[in-house]
Amino acid sequence: QVQLVESGGGLVQPGGSLRLSCASSGRIFSIHAMGWYRQAPGKQREWVADITSSGYTNYAGSVKGRFTISRDNAKNTAYLQMNSLKPEDTAVYLCNALADYGNRYWGQGTQVTVSS
């Protein structure tokens, strides 16, 4: 089992920045990739970005150039740096880990609200 705990969400004005963190514990050696998803009210969950164990990154088109995903293997933590935030970025952001045998694990989510 892998446990994930997100933090860093909050209220920010348009154009502002936030950094989300995702701390992992448990069978962390089994994690191959970590990612971020988001879900806005009344909408389907949307993939945002992911990063492999070797550091290869991928981004959704809607966030490319504004968001940066990274991971600190020594701290067992993944990050999502979000810049130039827009109201449409408002959502619950969830951390995801892809582990051995295709097992996926989710955090509880952290709310990000972009509003003036």
Beta strands, then each sheet from edge to edge (+ up, - down):
strand 1: 2-7
strand 2: 10-12
strand 3: 18-26
strand 4: 31-39
strand 5: 46-52
strand 6: 57-59
strand 7: 67-72
strand 8: 77-82
strand 9: 91-99
strand 10: 104-106
strand 11: 110-114
sheet 1: 1+ 3- 8+ 7-
sheet 2: 2+ 11+ 9- 4+ 5- 6+
sheet 3: 2+ 11+ 9- 10+
end
